Amino acid sequence: MNILCPDCKGSKQLSGFGCPGLKPITIPCITCRGTGEVPEEMTLAWMPLGKKMKENRRARGMSLREEAKRRRMQPSVLSEMERGVCSPIPDPVVMPK
């Protein structure tokens, strides 16, 4: 089941200021990818888990890139997980060298 996007409130876009000259701009919402809706589990599970992942990473003093390298994934994927845009997955099992 889909629900209204918590970021764009269903408008499918976000407003802000961009260069040059900090002119007002509108871009497609990055959370719902311009659809205005998100899966219900995104707000009920993915976002809280992603927020906790980010808090834990920061508490360990790790950057997003460092954590992504440790998890053997692209930083953009980890960023999406921490923002609750995709389902967080557990750490892969890392075998000792």
DSSP file (Angstrom, degrees, kcal/mol; ACC not computed):
  #  RESIDUE AA STRUCTURE BP1 BP2  ACC     N-H-->O    O-->H-N    N-H-->O    O-->H-N    TCO  KAPPA ALPHA  PHI   PSI    X-CA   Y-CA   Z-CA
    1    1 A M              0   0    0      0, 0.0    39,-2.8     0, 0.0     2,-0.3   0.000 360.0 360.0 360.0 137.0    0.0    0.0    0.0
    2    2 A N  E     -A   39   0A   0     37,-0.2     2,-0.3    38,-0.1     3,-0.0  -0.727 360.0-170.6-100.1 150.1    1.3    3.5   -0.9
    3    3 A I  E     -A   38   0A   0     35,-2.9    35,-2.7    -2,-0.3     7,-0.1  -0.841  39.6 -70.6-130.2 169.5    0.9    6.6    1.2
    4    4 A L  E     -A   37   0A   0     -2,-0.3    33,-0.3    33,-0.2     5,-0.1  -0.343  59.0-101.7 -60.9 136.0    1.6   10.3    0.6
    5    5 A C     >  -     0   0    0     31,-2.1     4,-1.3     1,-0.2     5,-0.2  -0.402  23.9-145.0 -61.3 129.7    5.3   11.2    0.5
    6    6 A P  T  4 S+     0   0    0      0, 0.0    -1,-0.2     0, 0.0    -2,-0.1   0.706  94.2  46.5 -71.5 -18.4    6.4   12.7    3.8
    7    7 A D  T  4 S+     0   0    0      1,-0.1    -2,-0.0     7,-0.0    -3,-0.0   0.926 125.4  22.6 -89.1 -50.7    8.9   15.1    2.1
    8    8 A C  T >4 S-     0   0    0      6,-0.1     3,-1.7     4,-0.0     5,-0.2   0.516  93.4-132.4 -96.3  -4.5    6.9   16.6   -0.8
    9    9 A K  T 3< S-     0   0    0     -4,-1.3    -5,-0.1     1,-0.3    28,-0.1   0.816  72.5 -52.8  56.6  33.7    3.5   16.0    0.7
   10   10 A G  T 3  S+     0   0    0     -5,-0.2    -1,-0.3    -7,-0.1    27,-0.1   0.416 113.4 113.7  87.9  -1.5    2.3   14.5   -2.7
   11   11 A S  S <  S-     0   0    0     -3,-1.7    -2,-0.1     2,-0.2     3,-0.1   0.636  73.7-136.7 -77.8 -12.6    3.4   17.5   -4.8
   12   12 A K  S    S+     0   0    0      1,-0.1    17,-1.6    16,-0.1     2,-0.3   0.442  73.3  69.1  72.9   2.2    6.0   15.3   -6.5
   13   13 A Q  E     -B   28   0B   0     15,-0.3     2,-0.4    -5,-0.2    -2,-0.2  -0.967  65.8-140.3-147.3 161.7    8.6   18.1   -6.3
   14   14 A L  E     -B   27   0B   0     13,-3.1    13,-2.7    -2,-0.3     2,-0.3  -0.942  16.2-144.3-122.7 145.7   10.8   20.0   -3.9
   15   15 A S  E     +B   26   0B   0     -2,-0.4     2,-0.3    11,-0.2    11,-0.2  -0.821  35.4 127.0-109.8 150.1   11.6   23.7   -4.0
   16   16 A G  E     -B   25   0B   0      9,-2.3     9,-2.7    -2,-0.3     2,-0.4  -0.887  54.1 -73.8-169.6-160.4   14.8   25.4   -3.1
   17   17 A F  E     +B   24   0B   0     -2,-0.3     2,-0.3     7,-0.3     5,-0.1  -0.966  43.1 179.9-122.7 137.6   17.5   27.7   -4.3
   18   18 A G  E   > -B   23   0B   0      5,-2.8     5,-1.7    -2,-0.4     4,-0.1  -0.827  25.0 -58.3-131.7 169.2   20.1   26.9   -6.9
   19   19 A C  T   5S+     0   0    0     -2,-0.3     2,-0.1     3,-0.2     0, 0.0  -0.559  91.0  57.0 -88.2 156.8   23.0   28.5   -8.7
   20   20 A P  T > 5S-     0   0    0      0, 0.0     3,-0.6     0, 0.0    -2,-0.1   0.548 134.6 -14.0 -81.2 150.5   23.8   30.8  -10.4
   21   21 A G  T 3 5S-     0   0    0      1,-0.2    -2,-0.2    -2,-0.1    -3,-0.0   0.638 106.7 -85.6  73.0  16.4   22.6   33.6   -8.2
   22   22 A L  T 3 5 +     0   0    0      1,-0.2    -3,-0.2    -5,-0.1    -1,-0.2   0.916  68.2 178.4  50.3  51.3   20.5   31.4   -5.8
   23   23 A K  E < < -B   18   0B   0     -5,-1.7    -5,-2.8    -3,-0.6    -1,-0.2  -0.557  38.3 -94.2 -80.2 147.5   17.5   31.5   -8.0
   24   24 A P  E     -B   17   0B   0      0, 0.0     2,-0.3     0, 0.0    -7,-0.3  -0.401  52.0-178.9 -61.7 135.6   14.4   29.6   -6.9
   25   25 A I  E     -B   16   0B   0     -9,-2.7    -9,-2.3    -2,-0.1     2,-0.4  -0.920  21.3-147.9-133.6 160.0   14.3   26.1   -8.5
   26   26 A T  E     +B   15   0B   0     -2,-0.3   -11,-0.2   -11,-0.2     3,-0.0  -0.999  19.7 178.0-128.6 132.1   12.0   23.1   -8.4
   27   27 A I  E     -B   14   0B   0    -13,-2.7   -13,-3.1    -2,-0.4     3,-0.1  -0.903  39.6 -87.8-128.7 158.0   13.3   19.5   -8.7
   28   28 A P  E     -B   13   0B   0      0, 0.0   -15,-0.3     0, 0.0     2,-0.1  -0.405  57.4 -96.0 -62.0 142.1   11.6   16.1   -8.6
   29   29 A C     >> -     0   0    0    -17,-1.6     5,-0.8     1,-0.2     4,-0.6  -0.380  28.7-153.2 -60.5 131.4   11.3   14.8   -5.0
   30   30 A I  T  45S+     0   0    0      3,-0.2    -1,-0.2     2,-0.2   -17,-0.0   0.717  89.6  56.8 -81.9 -20.6   14.2   12.5   -4.3
   31   31 A T  T  45S+     0   0    0      1,-0.2    -1,-0.1     7,-0.0    -2,-0.0   0.945 123.1  21.6 -75.0 -48.8   12.3   10.5   -1.6
   32   32 A C  T >45S-     0   0    0      6,-0.1     3,-0.8   -27,-0.0     5,-0.3   0.436 103.1-124.2 -97.8  -0.1    9.3    9.5   -3.8
   33   33 A R  T 3<5S-     0   0    0     -4,-0.6    -3,-0.2     1,-0.2   -20,-0.0   0.864  72.1 -53.0  56.8  39.0   11.3    9.9   -7.1
   34   34 A G  T 3 <S+     0   0    0     -5,-0.8    -1,-0.2    -7,-0.1    -4,-0.1   0.631 117.4 105.8  79.2  14.7    8.6   12.3   -8.4
   35   35 A T  S <  S-     0   0    0     -3,-0.8    -2,-0.1     2,-0.2     3,-0.1   0.698  77.2-132.5 -97.3 -21.4    5.6   10.1   -7.8
   36   36 A G  S    S+     0   0    0      1,-0.2   -31,-2.1    -7,-0.1     2,-0.3   0.347  78.9  80.0  85.3  -7.0    4.1   11.8   -4.8
   37   37 A E  E     -A    4   0A   0     -5,-0.3    -2,-0.2   -33,-0.3   -33,-0.2  -0.947  55.6-168.4-133.0 153.2    3.7    8.5   -3.0
   38   38 A V  E     -A    3   0A   0    -35,-2.7   -35,-2.9    -2,-0.3    -6,-0.1  -0.948  38.9 -88.8-133.4 156.6    5.9    6.1   -1.1
   39   39 A P  E >>  -A    2   0A   0      0, 0.0     3,-1.7     0, 0.0     4,-0.8  -0.393  37.6-123.0 -61.6 142.4    5.5    2.5    0.1
   40   40 A E  H >> S+     0   0    0    -39,-2.8     4,-1.8     1,-0.3     3,-0.6   0.867 111.0  60.7 -55.5 -38.7    3.9    2.4    3.6
   41   41 A E  H 3>>S+     0   0    0    -40,-0.2     4,-2.5     1,-0.2     5,-2.3   0.725  91.5  70.3 -65.0 -19.2    6.8    0.4    4.9
   42   42 A M  I <4>S+     0   0    0     -3,-1.7     5,-2.9     3,-0.2    -1,-0.2   0.946 109.0  31.5 -61.6 -47.8    9.1    3.3    4.0
   43   43 A T  I <<5S+     0   0    0     -4,-0.8    -2,-0.2    -3,-0.6    -1,-0.2   0.802 124.2  46.6 -82.2 -28.3    7.7    5.5    6.7
   44   44 A L  I  <5S-     0   0    0     -4,-1.8    -2,-0.2     3,-0.1    -3,-0.2   0.823 135.9  -2.9 -83.1 -31.4    6.9    2.8    9.2
   45   45 A A  I  X5S+     0   0    0     -4,-2.5     4,-2.3    -5,-0.2     5,-0.3   0.709 124.4  54.1-127.1 -52.2   10.2    0.8    9.0
   46   46 A W  I  ><S+     0   0    0     -5,-2.3     4,-2.9     1,-0.2     5,-0.2   0.916 108.6  48.0 -63.0 -46.2   12.8    2.0    6.5
   47   47 A M  H  ><S+     0   0    0     -5,-2.9     4,-2.5    37,-0.3    -1,-0.2   0.935 114.0  45.2 -64.5 -47.0   13.1    5.6    7.7
   48   48 A P  H  > S+     0   0    0      0, 0.0     4,-2.0     0, 0.0    -1,-0.2   0.916 116.6  46.5 -62.3 -40.3   13.4    4.8   11.4
   49   49 A L  H  X S+     0   0    0     -4,-2.3     4,-2.4     2,-0.2    -2,-0.2   0.918 112.8  49.6 -66.0 -42.3   16.0    2.1   10.7
   50   50 A G  H  X S+     0   0    0     -4,-2.9     4,-2.3    -5,-0.3    -1,-0.2   0.896 109.3  51.7 -62.2 -40.7   17.9    4.3    8.4
   51   51 A K  H  X S+     0   0    0     -4,-2.5     4,-2.4    -5,-0.2    -1,-0.2   0.907 110.4  48.8 -62.3 -41.6   17.9    7.1   10.9
   52   52 A K  H  X S+     0   0    0     -4,-2.0     4,-2.6     2,-0.2    -2,-0.2   0.895 109.1  52.8 -65.5 -40.3   19.3    4.7   13.5
   53   53 A M  H  X S+     0   0    0     -4,-2.4     4,-2.4     2,-0.2    -2,-0.2   0.923 110.8  47.3 -58.9 -44.3   22.0    3.5   11.1
   54   54 A K  H  X S+     0   0    0     -4,-2.3     4,-2.7     2,-0.2     5,-0.2   0.916 111.3  50.5 -65.2 -43.8   23.1    7.1   10.5
   55   55 A E  H  X S+     0   0    0     -4,-2.4     4,-2.3     1,-0.2    -1,-0.2   0.921 112.0  47.9 -60.0 -44.2   23.2    7.8   14.2
   56   56 A N  H  X S+     0   0    0     -4,-2.6     4,-1.4     2,-0.2    -2,-0.2   0.908 111.6  50.0 -63.7 -42.3   25.3    4.7   14.9
   57   57 A R  H  <>S+     0   0    0     -4,-2.4     5,-2.1     1,-0.2     3,-0.3   0.937 113.0  46.0 -61.6 -47.0   27.7    5.6   12.0
   58   58 A R  H ><5S+     0   0    0     -4,-2.7     3,-1.5     1,-0.2    -1,-0.2   0.874 107.6  57.2 -65.0 -37.0   28.2    9.1   13.3
   59   59 A A  H 3<5S+     0   0    0     -4,-2.3    -1,-0.2     1,-0.3    -2,-0.2   0.826 106.2  50.8 -63.0 -30.3   28.6    7.9   16.9
   60   60 A R  T 3<5S-     0   0    0     -4,-1.4    -1,-0.3    -3,-0.3    -2,-0.2   0.475 116.7-118.8 -83.6  -2.6   31.5    5.8   15.6
   61   61 A G  T < 5 +     0   0    0     -3,-1.5     2,-0.4    -4,-0.2    -3,-0.2   0.756  64.0 145.2  73.9  25.0   33.0    8.9   13.9
   62   62 A M      < -     0   0    0     -5,-2.1    -1,-0.2     4,-0.0    -2,-0.1  -0.766  44.6-132.4-101.1 141.7   32.8    7.3   10.4
   63   63 A S     >  -     0   0    0     -2,-0.4     4,-2.5     1,-0.1     5,-0.2  -0.379  30.7-106.7 -78.1 166.0   32.0    9.2    7.2
   64   64 A L  H  > S+     0   0    0      1,-0.2     4,-2.5     2,-0.2     5,-0.2   0.914 122.1  49.7 -59.5 -43.6   29.4    7.9    4.8
   65   65 A R  H  > S+     0   0    0      2,-0.2     4,-2.3     1,-0.2    -1,-0.2   0.900 110.3  49.6 -64.3 -41.4   32.2    6.9    2.4
   66   66 A E  H  > S+     0   0    0      2,-0.2     4,-2.3     1,-0.2    -2,-0.2   0.926 113.1  46.5 -63.1 -44.4   34.1    5.1    5.1
   67   67 A E  H  X S+     0   0    0     -4,-2.5     4,-2.2     2,-0.2    -2,-0.2   0.901 111.2  51.8 -65.9 -40.4   31.0    3.2    6.2
   68   68 A A  H  X>S+     0   0    0     -4,-2.5     5,-2.5    -5,-0.2     4,-0.6   0.910 110.3  48.9 -62.1 -41.4   30.1    2.3    2.6
   69   69 A K  H ><5S+     0   0    0     -4,-2.3     3,-0.8     1,-0.2    -2,-0.2   0.914 110.4  51.0 -64.0 -42.2   33.6    1.0    2.0
   70   70 A R  H 3<5S+     0   0    0     -4,-2.3    -1,-0.2     1,-0.2    -2,-0.2   0.877 114.1  44.2 -61.7 -37.8   33.4   -1.1    5.3
   71   71 A R  H 3<5S-     0   0    0     -4,-2.2    -1,-0.2    -5,-0.1    -2,-0.2   0.482 111.9-122.8 -85.4  -3.4   30.1   -2.5    4.1
   72   72 A R  T <<5S+     0   0    0     -3,-0.8     2,-0.3    -4,-0.6    -3,-0.2   0.950  71.6 113.4  59.4  51.9   31.4   -3.1    0.6
   73   73 A M  S   <S-     0   0    0     -5,-2.5    -1,-0.2    -6,-0.1    -2,-0.1  -0.945  74.4 -85.3-144.6 166.1   28.7   -1.0   -1.1
   74   74 A Q    >>  -     0   0    0     -2,-0.3     4,-1.8     1,-0.1     3,-0.6  -0.483  34.6-126.7 -71.0 141.4   28.4    2.2   -3.1
   75   75 A P  H 3> S+     0   0    0      0, 0.0     4,-2.6     0, 0.0     5,-0.2   0.846 109.9  59.0 -56.9 -34.3   28.1    5.4   -0.9
   76   76 A S  H 3> S+     0   0    0      2,-0.2     4,-2.0     1,-0.2     5,-0.1   0.868 104.9  49.2 -65.0 -35.2   24.9    6.3   -2.9
   77   77 A V  H <> S+     0   0    0     -3,-0.6     4,-2.2     2,-0.2    -1,-0.2   0.922 111.8  48.1 -68.8 -44.2   23.2    3.1   -1.8
   78   78 A L  H  X S+     0   0    0     -4,-1.8     4,-2.7     1,-0.2    -2,-0.2   0.905 109.8  53.4 -62.4 -40.7   24.1    3.6    1.8
   79   79 A S  H  X S+     0   0    0     -4,-2.6     4,-1.8     1,-0.2    -1,-0.2   0.914 108.7  48.9 -60.0 -43.7   22.8    7.2    1.6
   80   80 A E  H  X>S+     0   0    0     -4,-2.0     5,-2.4     2,-0.2     6,-1.0   0.890 111.5  50.2 -63.5 -39.0   19.5    5.9    0.3
   81   81 A M  H ><5S+     0   0    0     -4,-2.2     3,-1.0     1,-0.2    -2,-0.2   0.932 110.7  48.4 -64.0 -45.6   19.3    3.4    3.1
   82   82 A E  H 3<5S+     0   0    0     -4,-2.7    -1,-0.2     1,-0.3    -2,-0.2   0.801 112.2  49.3 -67.4 -28.4   20.1    6.0    5.8
   83   83 A R  H 3<5S-     0   0    0     -4,-1.8    -1,-0.3    -5,-0.2    -2,-0.2   0.525 114.1-118.0 -86.3  -6.0   17.4    8.3    4.3
   84   84 A G  T <<5S+     0   0    0     -3,-1.0   -37,-0.3    -4,-0.6    -3,-0.2   0.671  78.3 126.0  79.5  17.0   14.9    5.5    4.2
   85   85 A V  S   <S+     0   0    0     -5,-2.4     2,-0.3    -6,-0.2    -4,-0.2   0.776  78.0  21.4 -78.8 -27.3   14.5    5.6    0.5
   86   86 A C  S    S-     0   0    0     -6,-1.0    -2,-0.2    -9,-0.1    -1,-0.1  -0.913 102.2 -79.3-134.8 165.2   15.2    1.9    0.2
   87   87 A S        -     0   0    0     -2,-0.3     2,-0.1     1,-0.1    -6,-0.1  -0.440  46.2-124.1 -66.9 125.8   15.1   -1.0    2.6
   88   88 A P        -     0   0    0      0, 0.0    -1,-0.1     0, 0.0   -10,-0.0  -0.446  26.4-155.7 -66.9 143.1   18.1   -1.1    5.0
   89   89 A I        -     0   0    0     -2,-0.1    -8,-0.0     1,-0.1     0, 0.0  -0.889  20.8-101.6-118.8 152.3   19.9   -4.4    4.9
   90   90 A P        -     0   0    0      0, 0.0     3,-0.1     0, 0.0    -1,-0.1  -0.249  50.9 -80.7 -68.7 160.4   22.1   -6.0    7.6
   91   91 A D        -     0   0    0      1,-0.1     2,-0.1     3,-0.0   -20,-0.1  -0.293  51.1-111.7 -54.8 139.0   25.9   -5.8    7.5
   92   92 A P        -     0   0    0      0, 0.0     2,-0.5     0, 0.0    -1,-0.1  -0.435  38.0 -97.6 -69.1 152.8   27.3   -8.5    5.2
   93   93 A V        -     0   0    0     -2,-0.1     2,-0.6    -3,-0.1     0, 0.0  -0.599  40.0-154.0 -72.8 124.4   29.3  -11.2    7.0
   94   94 A V        -     0   0    0     -2,-0.5    -1,-0.0    -3,-0.0   -23,-0.0  -0.901   4.6-145.2-106.0 119.5   32.9  -10.2    6.8
   95   95 A M        -     0   0    0     -2,-0.6     2,-0.0     1,-0.1    -2,-0.0  -0.620  25.2-108.3 -81.2 138.5   35.3  -13.1    7.0
   96   96 A P              0   0    0      0, 0.0    -1,-0.1     0, 0.0     0, 0.0  -0.353 360.0 360.0 -64.2 146.9   38.7  -12.5    8.8
   97   97 A K              0   0    0     -2,-0.0    -2,-0.0     0, 0.0     0, 0.0   0.444 360.0 360.0 -84.5 360.0   41.7  -12.3    6.5
